[in-house]
């Protein structure tokens, strides 16, 4: 292992180890020539003298360096150092697709297809430039920022015109993702990558690979002869059209697969256009269609396949009426309020109402397994069999704040970012620490904090200046009062950020740097972080609307909804919103409650019930 602070090849200063692969270790490093962070892959010492591994390593650099595409990792540099070899490449903070699958399990078909299409774009670009990856798998794919999918590790890639790197009959790649031709040591082509993406898409949809065994040989034999199960048998949300596309990509004969990666992309893209997929999160859900049994199960089975179809429909939450009535309007139901329930409770309630729950995880301070968001909102009127998308908490992802005292500012910031924190640096005089060196952090090192939190870095500005003035305490003061106090002391106040909080009024100073009691030269800057005003939203007008529509509109606006039933004599007023409190146009914070008074039949009791709605994206405390 290379120690932090080591400079590779006189240029790349190691900050932290990111991970290890089969033949190399990967480090986060600072490119001291260009001033940027990079990932440096270093061939492990035990392979540095093996010409086959050195050749693989050289091929990775050559293959990937020849490709410039958003979905392919960028290679910046390569070379030899300290008796081994390295590659400097784009640093991609994010998780591998394998980690995501392990954490989430099966994905909704739309998300799985979007990821597969981005991988296929990378493969298509590589194929056009004569490069075959030969080891496409979720371990080598990173979900980077803003949803970008990046293919890495061209370690056994080769140009289509090159000879095999290994001896005849040998197998290179990972067993679960090998094409049949690779498994038997045959010729590898672009079709081999298409097969691997088929396996990848299968795993995204089902949470598992189609072929498993006790050894690599056992798995390889299944690739050669065993037919894969249809993905919909493991995930009823997979439509028949997607089943067919996946199985075509997994054909044993390369000639029976998609002829190109572009053709594979076109087939996947056509599903949304033809309405064969569950709707995206920002569209109205439609009726779910259960997968049909294959022809051989339907033929000769009498009424058996009808029974299987009915069971599948019920398991998927589809309405029986949807099976029997091919024409006419589908029955509609009101989406229940699910926020605060466990995932199991929410899915069970949806199934009882004839709806299908599709869950996706999200970091949150709520207990793991708790539903923290839903779409459509509670109260929406949708057809039976529709999809309801649930956002489920996986708990607060935390980490220990790393030890950075005594390190240069740049290195400390890199370590904090690698640990999942957001560093903000501020200067402070110190006799003990040299200028530019970190004195400490707030919160302090070794404290467990939520990932994504801000960590203040106190960086030495050098020894205190003679005649310096003391920094007054301004935390807890208003921004105006703090500025006046600092100016009166001969110092310069500077607001460097704000943070939303429910603990302090807006404009309150939450953090000051340097700390109270520190010494600064006259005119020195004191940085402040101030409480931001909590966002408020205007209450929409729902008077005169039906209860379900009113609840849906208020929920979509970010409010909780309380419903009070009041008996009315007019039949037309039953189910109608007669009054709302507070009235339309009043400003409320997201998550606050709006009460609607709804007409009920004369003689019925007055009742009150409350539904909840998720906070809008980006709202909540910092």
C-alpha positions as CSV (number, residue, x, y, z in Angstrom):
1,X,0.0,0.0,0.0
2,X,1.3,3.5,-0.9
3,X,1.3,5.9,2.1
4,X,-0.6,9.1,2.0
5,X,1.7,12.0,1.0
6,X,3.7,9.9,-1.4
7,X,4.3,11.6,-4.7
8,X,4.0,9.2,-7.7
9,X,6.3,9.9,-10.6
10,X,7.1,13.4,-9.2
11,X,3.5,14.6,-9.9
12,X,0.7,12.8,-8.2
13,X,0.5,13.2,-4.4
14,X,-1.4,10.3,-2.8
15,X,-4.3,11.5,-0.6
16,X,-6.1,8.3,0.2
17,X,-6.7,4.7,-1.0
18,X,-10.0,4.3,-2.9
19,X,-10.0,0.5,-3.4
20,X,-8.4,-2.6,-4.9
21,X,-9.1,-4.7,-7.9
22,X,-7.8,-8.0,-9.2
23,X,-4.4,-6.7,-10.3
24,X,-4.2,-3.0,-9.2
25,X,-4.8,-0.6,-6.3
26,X,-6.6,2.7,-6.9
27,X,-5.7,5.9,-5.0
28,X,-7.1,9.4,-4.8
29,X,-4.3,11.8,-5.7
30,X,-3.7,15.5,-6.3
31,X,-2.2,16.3,-9.7
32,X,0.3,18.9,-8.5
33,X,1.0,20.1,-12.1
34,X,-2.6,20.8,-13.0
35,X,-4.1,21.3,-9.6
36,X,-6.9,18.7,-9.9
37,X,-7.8,15.5,-8.2
38,X,-7.3,12.3,-10.1
39,X,-7.6,8.5,-9.6
40,X,-4.3,6.7,-10.0
41,X,-4.4,3.0,-10.7
42,X,-1.1,1.3,-9.7
43,X,-0.3,-2.2,-10.8
44,X,0.3,-4.4,-7.7
45,X,4.0,-5.3,-7.1
46,X,3.4,-9.0,-7.5
47,X,2.2,-8.5,-11.1
48,X,4.8,-5.9,-12.1
49,X,7.2,-8.6,-13.3
50,X,4.6,-10.6,-15.1
51,X,4.6,-9.6,-18.7
52,X,1.1,-10.8,-19.3
53,X,-0.3,-8.5,-16.6
54,X,1.9,-5.7,-17.7
55,X,0.6,-6.1,-21.2
56,X,-3.0,-6.1,-19.9
57,X,-2.3,-2.9,-18.0
58,X,-0.7,-1.3,-21.0
59,X,-3.7,-2.3,-23.1
60,X,-6.1,-0.7,-20.6
61,X,-4.3,2.6,-20.9
62,X,-4.1,2.5,-24.6
63,X,-7.7,1.3,-25.2
64,X,-9.3,3.8,-22.8
65,X,-7.0,6.7,-23.8
66,X,-8.1,6.4,-27.4
67,X,-11.8,7.0,-26.3
68,X,-13.3,10.3,-25.5
69,X,-16.9,9.9,-24.5
70,X,-19.1,11.0,-21.5
71,X,-19.8,7.4,-20.6
72,X,-16.1,6.3,-20.7
73,X,-13.6,7.1,-18.0
74,X,-11.1,9.6,-19.2
75,X,-7.4,8.6,-19.1
76,X,-5.0,11.5,-18.5
77,X,-1.6,9.9,-18.2
78,X,0.4,6.6,-17.8
79,X,3.9,5.7,-16.9
80,X,6.3,3.6,-14.8
81,X,7.3,4.4,-11.2
82,X,9.2,2.6,-8.4
83,X,9.4,-0.7,-10.3
84,X,5.7,-0.8,-11.3
85,X,3.2,0.9,-13.6
86,X,0.4,3.4,-13.1
87,X,-2.5,5.0,-15.0
88,X,-3.8,8.5,-14.0
89,X,-7.5,8.9,-14.8
90,X,-10.6,10.9,-14.1
91,X,-11.7,10.8,-10.5
92,X,-15.4,9.8,-10.2
93,X,-16.9,10.2,-6.7
94,X,-19.8,7.8,-6.6
95,X,-20.7,4.1,-6.2
96,X,-20.2,1.2,-8.5
97,X,-23.3,-0.2,-10.0
98,X,-22.7,-3.5,-8.1
99,X,-22.8,-1.6,-4.8
100,X,-26.1,0.1,-5.8
101,X,-27.6,-3.3,-6.8
102,X,-26.6,-4.8,-3.4
103,X,-28.1,-1.9,-1.6
104,X,-31.3,-1.4,-3.6
105,X,-32.1,-4.8,-5.1
106,X,-34.2,-4.8,-8.3
107,X,-34.7,-1.4,-10.0
108,X,-37.9,-0.1,-11.7
109,X,-37.7,-1.0,-15.4
110,X,-37.4,2.6,-16.5
111,X,-34.3,3.2,-14.3
112,X,-32.7,0.0,-15.3
113,X,-33.2,0.8,-19.0
114,X,-31.7,4.3,-18.6
115,X,-28.5,2.8,-17.0
116,X,-28.3,0.1,-19.7
117,X,-28.6,2.6,-22.5
118,X,-25.7,4.7,-21.1
119,X,-23.5,1.6,-20.9
120,X,-24.5,0.7,-24.4
121,X,-23.6,4.2,-25.6
122,X,-20.1,3.7,-24.2
123,X,-19.9,0.2,-25.8
124,X,-21.1,1.6,-29.2
125,X,-18.5,4.3,-29.1
126,X,-15.8,1.9,-28.2
127,X,-16.9,-0.5,-31.0
128,X,-16.8,2.3,-33.6
129,X,-13.2,2.8,-32.6
130,X,-12.4,-0.8,-32.9
131,X,-12.2,-1.5,-29.1
132,X,-14.1,-4.4,-27.4
133,X,-14.3,-4.1,-23.6
134,X,-14.7,-7.9,-22.9
135,X,-15.4,-7.5,-19.2
136,X,-18.5,-5.3,-18.9
137,X,-20.0,-5.9,-15.4
138,X,-21.5,-3.7,-12.7
139,X,-18.2,-3.7,-10.7
140,X,-16.7,-1.8,-13.6
141,X,-19.4,0.8,-13.9
142,X,-19.7,3.9,-11.7
143,X,-22.9,6.0,-11.1
144,X,-21.2,9.4,-11.0
145,X,-22.7,12.8,-10.3
146,X,-25.9,14.0,-12.0
147,X,-26.9,10.4,-13.0
148,X,-23.9,9.9,-15.4
149,X,-23.0,6.3,-15.9
150,X,-19.3,5.7,-16.6
151,X,-17.6,2.6,-17.8
152,X,-14.2,1.9,-16.4
153,X,-11.6,-0.9,-16.3
154,X,-10.6,-1.7,-19.9
155,X,-8.0,-4.0,-18.4
156,X,-8.7,-6.9,-20.8
157,X,-10.0,-4.8,-23.7
158,X,-8.4,-5.3,-27.0
159,X,-8.6,-3.8,-30.5
160,X,-10.8,-5.9,-32.8
161,X,-7.9,-6.5,-35.1
162,X,-5.5,-7.6,-32.3
163,X,-4.6,-11.2,-31.5
164,X,-5.7,-12.8,-28.2
165,X,-3.7,-11.7,-25.2
166,X,-3.9,-15.2,-23.6
167,X,-3.1,-18.6,-25.0
168,X,-5.7,-20.5,-27.0
169,X,-8.5,-22.0,-24.9
170,X,-8.0,-19.7,-21.9
171,X,-10.8,-17.6,-20.4
172,X,-10.6,-14.0,-19.4
173,X,-13.4,-12.1,-17.8
174,X,-15.8,-12.6,-14.9
175,X,-17.7,-15.9,-15.0
176,X,-21.2,-14.5,-14.4
177,X,-20.9,-12.0,-17.2
178,X,-19.0,-14.1,-19.8
179,X,-20.5,-14.7,-23.2
180,X,-20.8,-18.3,-24.4
181,X,-18.0,-17.7,-26.9
182,X,-15.8,-16.4,-24.2
183,X,-16.7,-19.4,-21.9
184,X,-15.4,-21.8,-24.5
185,X,-12.4,-19.8,-25.4
186,X,-13.7,-18.8,-28.9
187,X,-13.5,-15.6,-30.8
188,X,-14.6,-12.5,-29.0
189,X,-16.5,-9.8,-30.9
190,X,-18.8,-6.8,-30.3
191,X,-21.6,-9.3,-29.7
192,X,-19.7,-10.5,-26.6
193,X,-20.1,-7.0,-25.0
194,X,-23.8,-7.0,-26.0
195,X,-24.3,-10.3,-24.2
196,X,-22.6,-8.8,-21.1
197,X,-24.9,-5.8,-21.1
198,X,-27.8,-8.3,-21.4
199,X,-26.6,-9.9,-18.2
200,X,-26.2,-6.5,-16.6
201,X,-29.7,-5.4,-17.5
202,X,-31.1,-8.8,-16.2
203,X,-29.3,-8.1,-12.9
204,X,-30.7,-4.5,-12.7
205,X,-34.2,-5.8,-13.2
206,X,-34.1,-8.8,-10.9
207,X,-31.3,-8.1,-8.4
208,X,-29.5,-11.3,-9.5
209,X,-27.6,-12.7,-12.4
210,X,-29.3,-15.4,-14.6
211,X,-26.6,-18.0,-14.1
212,X,-25.0,-19.0,-10.8
213,X,-22.9,-22.0,-9.6
214,X,-20.4,-23.2,-7.1
215,X,-17.4,-22.6,-9.4
216,X,-16.5,-20.5,-12.5
217,X,-16.6,-23.6,-14.6
218,X,-20.1,-24.5,-13.5
219,X,-21.3,-21.0,-14.4
220,X,-19.5,-21.1,-17.7
221,X,-21.2,-24.3,-18.6
222,X,-24.6,-22.7,-18.0
223,X,-23.7,-19.9,-20.3
224,X,-23.1,-22.5,-23.0
225,X,-26.3,-24.6,-22.6
226,X,-28.8,-23.4,-19.9
227,X,-31.7,-21.1,-21.0
228,X,-32.1,-18.1,-18.7
229,X,-35.4,-17.5,-16.8
230,X,-37.5,-14.6,-18.0
231,X,-36.8,-11.5,-15.8
232,X,-40.6,-11.1,-15.2
233,X,-40.6,-14.4,-13.3
234,X,-38.4,-12.7,-10.7
235,X,-39.9,-9.2,-11.0
236,X,-43.5,-8.9,-12.2
237,X,-43.0,-5.2,-13.0
238,X,-41.0,-6.3,-16.1
239,X,-43.3,-6.1,-19.2
240,X,-43.3,-8.9,-21.8
241,X,-41.6,-6.6,-24.4
242,X,-38.6,-6.1,-22.1
243,X,-38.4,-9.8,-21.4
244,X,-38.0,-10.4,-25.1
245,X,-35.3,-7.7,-25.5
246,X,-33.3,-9.1,-22.6
247,X,-33.5,-12.7,-23.9
248,X,-32.5,-11.6,-27.4
249,X,-29.4,-10.0,-25.9
250,X,-28.7,-13.3,-24.1
251,X,-29.0,-15.6,-27.2
252,X,-26.3,-18.3,-27.2
253,X,-25.5,-17.7,-30.8
254,X,-23.9,-14.3,-31.3
255,X,-25.7,-14.0,-34.7
256,X,-29.1,-14.1,-32.9
257,X,-28.3,-11.1,-30.6
258,X,-28.7,-7.5,-31.5
259,X,-26.3,-6.8,-34.4
260,X,-24.9,-3.6,-32.8
261,X,-25.1,-1.7,-29.5
262,X,-27.1,1.0,-31.4
263,X,-29.7,-1.6,-32.3
264,X,-29.9,-2.7,-28.7
265,X,-30.4,1.0,-27.7
266,X,-33.1,1.5,-30.3
267,X,-35.0,-1.5,-29.0
268,X,-34.9,-0.3,-25.4
269,X,-35.8,3.3,-26.3
270,X,-38.9,2.1,-28.2
271,X,-40.4,0.7,-25.1
272,X,-41.3,4.1,-23.6
273,X,-42.5,5.3,-27.0
274,X,-44.9,2.3,-27.2
275,X,-46.1,2.7,-23.6
276,X,-44.8,-0.7,-22.6
277,X,-43.0,0.6,-19.4
278,X,-44.2,1.9,-16.1
279,X,-44.4,5.7,-16.4
280,X,-41.6,8.0,-15.3
281,X,-41.9,9.6,-11.9
282,X,-43.2,12.9,-13.4
283,X,-46.0,11.3,-15.4
284,X,-49.4,10.0,-14.5
285,X,-49.3,6.2,-13.8
286,X,-51.2,3.9,-16.1
287,X,-52.7,0.5,-15.7
288,X,-50.2,-2.3,-15.0
289,X,-50.1,-5.2,-17.5
290,X,-49.0,-8.6,-16.1
291,X,-46.5,-10.7,-18.1
292,X,-48.0,-13.5,-20.2
293,X,-46.7,-17.1,-19.8
294,X,-44.6,-18.3,-22.8
295,X,-46.4,-20.0,-25.7
296,X,-45.4,-23.5,-24.7
297,X,-47.0,-23.0,-21.2
298,X,-50.2,-21.6,-22.8
299,X,-50.7,-24.3,-25.5
300,X,-52.3,-27.5,-24.4
301,X,-52.8,-26.3,-20.8
302,X,-56.5,-25.8,-21.1
303,X,-57.6,-23.2,-18.5
304,X,-54.3,-23.6,-16.6
305,X,-52.6,-20.5,-18.2
306,X,-55.7,-18.4,-17.5
307,X,-55.4,-19.3,-13.8
308,X,-51.7,-18.5,-13.9
309,X,-52.4,-15.2,-15.6
310,X,-55.0,-14.3,-13.0
311,X,-52.6,-15.1,-10.1
312,X,-49.9,-13.1,-11.7
313,X,-52.3,-10.1,-12.1
314,X,-53.3,-10.3,-8.4
315,X,-49.7,-10.6,-7.3
316,X,-48.8,-7.5,-9.3
317,X,-51.8,-5.6,-7.8
318,X,-53.7,-5.6,-11.1
319,X,-57.4,-5.3,-11.1
320,X,-59.5,-8.4,-12.0
321,X,-61.8,-6.2,-14.0
322,X,-58.8,-5.2,-16.1
323,X,-58.4,-8.8,-17.2
324,X,-62.1,-9.4,-17.9
325,X,-63.0,-6.1,-19.5
326,X,-60.8,-5.4,-22.4
327,X,-63.0,-2.5,-23.3
328,X,-64.5,0.2,-21.2
329,X,-63.2,2.4,-18.4
330,X,-60.9,1.0,-15.8
331,X,-62.0,1.3,-12.1
332,X,-60.2,4.1,-10.2
333,X,-59.1,4.3,-6.6
334,X,-57.8,7.0,-4.3
335,X,-54.0,6.8,-3.5
336,X,-53.7,6.3,0.3
337,X,-51.4,8.3,2.6
338,X,-48.3,6.2,3.1
339,X,-45.6,8.5,4.5
340,X,-44.4,7.4,7.9
341,X,-45.4,3.7,7.3
342,X,-42.9,0.9,6.9
343,X,-42.2,-0.2,3.3
344,X,-43.9,-3.5,4.0
345,X,-47.0,-1.8,5.4
346,X,-47.2,0.6,2.5
347,X,-46.8,-2.1,-0.2
348,X,-49.4,-4.3,1.6
349,X,-51.9,-1.4,1.7
350,X,-51.3,-0.5,-2.0
351,X,-51.8,-4.2,-2.9
352,X,-55.1,-4.2,-1.0
353,X,-56.2,-1.2,-2.9
354,X,-55.2,-2.8,-6.3
355,X,-52.1,-0.7,-6.8
356,X,-48.4,-1.6,-7.3
357,X,-45.7,-0.1,-5.0
358,X,-42.3,0.6,-6.6
359,X,-39.7,1.6,-3.9
360,X,-36.4,3.5,-4.3
361,X,-34.0,4.2,-1.4
362,X,-32.8,7.6,-0.2
363,X,-30.5,8.7,2.6
364,X,-32.6,10.3,5.4
365,X,-32.6,10.9,9.1
366,X,-35.9,8.8,9.3
367,X,-35.6,5.2,10.5
368,X,-34.5,2.8,7.9
369,X,-37.4,1.2,6.0
370,X,-39.7,4.2,6.5
371,X,-41.6,5.7,3.6
372,X,-40.5,9.3,3.3
373,X,-42.1,10.2,0.0
374,X,-44.7,9.0,-2.5
375,X,-45.9,9.8,-6.0
376,X,-48.7,10.3,-6.8
377,X,-49.6,12.1,-3.6
378,X,-52.1,10.9,-1.1
379,X,-55.6,11.6,-2.4
380,X,-54.9,11.4,-6.1
381,X,-57.4,9.4,-8.1
382,X,-55.7,6.8,-10.4
383,X,-56.7,3.7,-12.3
384,X,-56.5,0.4,-10.5
385,X,-53.2,-1.4,-11.3
386,X,-51.3,1.9,-11.4
387,X,-47.7,2.3,-10.0
388,X,-47.2,4.3,-6.8
389,X,-43.5,5.3,-6.4
390,X,-42.3,5.1,-2.8
391,X,-39.1,6.8,-1.5
392,X,-37.9,4.7,1.4
393,X,-35.3,5.8,4.0
394,X,-32.1,3.9,4.3
395,X,-31.2,5.9,7.4
396,X,-28.6,8.6,7.9
397,X,-25.4,7.7,6.1
398,X,-22.6,8.7,8.5
399,X,-18.9,8.6,8.7
400,X,-16.1,9.6,11.1
401,X,-14.5,13.0,10.4
402,X,-10.9,12.1,9.4
403,X,-7.9,13.3,11.3
404,X,-6.5,16.3,9.3
405,X,-4.7,18.4,11.9
406,X,-1.2,19.2,10.7
407,X,-1.9,18.4,7.1
408,X,-1.7,21.0,4.2
409,X,-5.1,22.6,3.5
410,X,-5.5,21.0,0.0
411,X,-4.8,17.5,1.3
412,X,-7.1,17.9,4.3
413,X,-9.9,19.1,1.9
414,X,-9.4,16.1,-0.3
415,X,-9.6,13.7,2.6
416,X,-12.8,15.3,3.9
417,X,-14.4,15.1,0.4
418,X,-13.4,11.5,0.1
419,X,-15.1,10.8,3.4
420,X,-18.3,12.4,2.1
421,X,-18.1,15.8,3.8
422,X,-18.1,19.4,2.4
423,X,-15.1,21.4,3.7
424,X,-15.1,25.1,4.2
425,X,-11.7,26.6,5.1
426,X,-11.1,29.7,7.2
427,X,-7.9,31.1,8.5
428,X,-6.8,31.5,12.1
429,X,-3.5,32.6,13.6
430,X,-1.4,29.9,15.3
431,X,2.1,29.8,16.9
432,X,2.1,26.0,16.7
433,X,1.1,25.4,13.1
434,X,2.8,26.7,10.0
435,X,0.9,28.9,7.6
436,X,-1.3,26.9,5.3
437,X,-1.5,23.9,7.8
438,X,-4.8,22.7,9.3
439,X,-5.2,23.4,13.0
440,X,-8.4,21.5,13.5
441,X,-12.0,21.1,12.4
442,X,-15.5,21.8,13.5
443,X,-17.0,19.3,14.3
444,X,-13.8,17.9,15.7
445,X,-12.0,14.9,14.2
446,X,-13.2,11.3,15.0
447,X,-16.7,12.5,15.6
448,X,-19.4,10.7,13.6
449,X,-21.3,13.1,11.3
450,X,-23.9,12.7,8.5
451,X,-22.3,12.5,5.1
452,X,-22.8,15.7,3.1
453,X,-22.5,17.9,6.2
454,X,-20.3,21.0,6.2
455,X,-17.0,20.7,8.1
456,X,-15.1,23.9,8.9
457,X,-11.4,23.7,8.4
458,X,-9.3,26.0,10.6
459,X,-6.2,26.8,8.6
460,X,-3.2,28.5,10.2
461,X,-2.4,32.0,8.9
462,X,0.9,31.9,10.7
463,X,1.9,33.4,14.1
464,X,-0.3,36.1,15.6
465,X,0.6,39.6,14.5
466,X,1.8,42.0,17.1
467,X,-0.8,44.5,18.1
468,X,-3.6,42.2,17.0
469,X,-7.1,42.6,18.3
470,X,-9.3,40.0,20.0
471,X,-12.2,38.5,18.1
472,X,-15.5,39.1,19.9
473,X,-18.1,36.3,20.4
474,X,-20.9,36.8,17.9
475,X,-22.5,33.3,17.6
476,X,-26.1,33.6,18.5
477,X,-26.3,37.3,17.7
478,X,-28.2,38.7,14.7
479,X,-26.2,39.3,11.6
480,X,-26.5,43.1,12.0
481,X,-25.4,43.0,15.6
482,X,-22.5,40.7,14.8
483,X,-21.3,43.0,12.0
484,X,-21.5,46.0,14.3
485,X,-19.5,44.3,17.0
486,X,-16.8,43.1,14.6
487,X,-16.5,46.5,12.9
488,X,-16.2,48.2,16.4
489,X,-13.3,45.8,17.2
490,X,-11.5,46.9,14.0
491,X,-12.3,43.7,12.1
492,X,-14.0,42.9,8.8
493,X,-17.2,40.7,8.9
494,X,-17.9,38.5,5.9
495,X,-20.9,36.2,5.5
496,X,-19.6,33.1,3.7
497,X,-22.8,31.0,3.8
498,X,-26.2,30.3,5.3
499,X,-28.0,27.3,6.6
500,X,-31.7,26.6,7.1
501,X,-32.5,25.7,10.7
502,X,-35.6,25.4,12.9
503,X,-33.6,26.1,16.1
504,X,-32.6,29.8,15.5
505,X,-34.5,32.7,13.9
506,X,-33.4,33.7,10.4
507,X,-30.4,36.0,10.4
508,X,-28.8,34.5,13.5
509,X,-25.1,33.8,13.4
510,X,-24.5,30.1,13.6
511,X,-20.8,29.8,13.1
512,X,-17.9,32.3,13.3
513,X,-14.3,31.9,12.3
514,X,-11.9,32.6,13.8
515,X,-13.4,31.6,17.1
516,X,-14.1,34.1,19.9
517,X,-10.9,35.1,21.7
518,X,-8.6,34.5,18.8
519,X,-6.3,37.3,17.8
520,X,-6.3,38.9,14.3
521,X,-4.5,41.8,12.8
522,X,-6.6,45.0,12.7
523,X,-8.8,44.8,9.6
524,X,-8.7,41.0,9.5
525,X,-11.7,39.1,8.2
526,X,-14.1,37.1,10.4
527,X,-16.2,34.6,8.4
528,X,-19.8,34.1,9.4
529,X,-22.4,31.4,8.6
530,X,-25.9,32.8,9.1
531,X,-29.3,31.1,9.6
532,X,-31.4,31.2,6.4
533,X,-35.1,32.0,6.4
534,X,-37.2,28.8,6.1
535,X,-38.9,28.7,2.7
536,X,-42.6,29.4,2.7
537,X,-45.2,28.6,0.0
538,X,-48.6,30.0,-0.9
539,X,-51.6,27.8,-0.1
540,X,-53.5,27.0,-3.3
541,X,-57.3,27.6,-3.6
542,X,-59.2,24.3,-3.4
543,X,-62.6,25.6,-2.3
544,X,-65.3,24.1,-4.6
545,X,-63.2,21.1,-5.7
546,X,-63.8,17.5,-4.8
547,X,-62.0,16.1,-1.8
548,X,-59.6,13.8,-3.7
549,X,-58.6,16.5,-6.2
550,X,-58.1,19.1,-3.4
551,X,-56.0,16.7,-1.3
552,X,-53.9,15.9,-4.3
553,X,-53.3,19.6,-5.1
554,X,-52.4,20.5,-1.6
555,X,-50.1,17.4,-1.2
556,X,-48.4,18.3,-4.5
557,X,-47.8,21.8,-3.1
558,X,-46.0,20.3,-0.2
559,X,-48.6,20.5,2.6
560,X,-50.2,18.0,5.0
561,X,-53.9,17.8,4.6
562,X,-56.5,17.5,7.4
563,X,-60.0,16.7,6.3
564,X,-63.0,17.7,8.4
565,X,-66.4,16.3,7.4
566,X,-69.4,18.5,7.9
567,X,-73.0,17.3,7.1
568,X,-74.7,19.3,4.4
569,X,-78.3,19.4,3.1
570,X,-77.5,20.0,-0.5
571,X,-76.6,16.7,-2.4
572,X,-74.3,18.5,-4.8
573,X,-72.1,19.7,-1.9
574,X,-71.4,16.1,-0.7
575,X,-67.6,15.5,-1.2
576,X,-67.0,19.1,-2.1
577,X,-64.6,21.4,-0.3
578,X,-66.7,24.1,1.5
579,X,-63.9,25.9,3.3
580,X,-60.1,25.8,3.8
581,X,-58.0,26.9,6.7
582,X,-55.8,28.9,6.2
583,X,-57.4,30.6,3.2
584,X,-55.8,30.5,-0.3
585,X,-52.8,32.7,-0.7
586,X,-51.5,32.6,2.8
587,X,-47.8,31.6,3.2
588,X,-47.0,28.4,5.1
589,X,-43.8,26.4,5.5
590,X,-43.6,23.1,3.6
591,X,-45.1,20.3,5.6
592,X,-47.5,22.4,7.6
593,X,-51.2,21.4,7.7
594,X,-54.1,22.8,5.6
595,X,-57.5,21.9,6.9
596,X,-60.3,21.4,4.3
597,X,-63.9,21.2,5.3
598,X,-65.7,18.7,3.1
599,X,-69.5,18.2,2.8
600,X,-70.9,14.8,4.0
601,X,-74.5,13.4,3.8
602,X,-77.0,15.0,6.2
603,X,-77.2,13.1,9.5
604,X,-73.7,11.7,9.3
605,X,-71.1,12.5,12.1
606,X,-68.5,15.3,11.9
607,X,-65.1,13.6,11.6
608,X,-61.5,14.8,11.1
609,X,-58.7,12.8,9.4
610,X,-55.1,13.9,8.4
611,X,-53.0,12.8,5.5
612,X,-49.4,13.7,4.9
613,X,-47.4,14.8,2.0
614,X,-43.6,14.7,1.4
615,X,-41.5,17.8,1.5
616,X,-40.4,19.0,-1.9
617,X,-37.0,18.1,-3.1
618,X,-34.3,20.4,-1.6
619,X,-36.5,21.5,1.4
620,X,-35.8,20.7,5.0
621,X,-33.1,21.6,7.4
622,X,-29.4,21.9,6.5
